[in-house]
Amino acid sequence: MAHVGLTEAAFNEELSSISTLSPSGSKARFGLAYMRAICSQAGVGLNETSPDEDALAVDCDVCFSIAPVRVQVKCTSQFELHGKSASWPIEIAWREKWNKSKIPVYLVLVILSYDERKQWLEHPKNGTFHNAAAFWVRVNNLPAGETRLDIPKNQRLTAETLQVWESDLEACFYGLG
């Protein structure tokens, strides 16, 4: 199946016989797959929360030797990759659940460069490339009344980010976090 040169409508039509996810479901799966790719690159495990068991308002746990950290993943194409920050709405119930956590909780925002599904990934001969980037912010110490988060774009999610997260986690056990 060659997708080069297909319009978005033709791409969607071509895949309609196998598609089982809604557009928002597809973005959610892409966001988690992106998070999993970063963890794989770092050699760190990731346990995904079952869809009906997300009572803690998190999508996955990133598993370090000492303990896991919790992560809520959001995926969107409504922002540009460049700029200083992205503002994301949060629900009061999420904030309350996150604030109860004694271990770090992070929100990861995966930003797709394109709204069109066919452009999320490129498949040239030398590999497969994500047209996306992710940014993160710690969320388990948010002030009451907070309903929007500013996610700084200088906090790019990379394999090296997981070293920062592990340090945050260790600090919780030594009374520093």
Buried (B, 14 or more C-beta within 10 A) or exposed (E): EEBEEBEEEEBBEBEEEEEEEEEEEBBBEBBBBBBBBBBEEBEBBBEBBEEEEBEBBBBBBBBBEEBBBBBBBBBBBEBEBEEEBBEBEBEEEBBEBBBEBEBBBBBBBBBBBEEBBBBBBEEEEEEEEBBBBBBBBBBBEBEEEEEEBEBEBEBEBBBEBBEBBBEBBBEBEEEEB
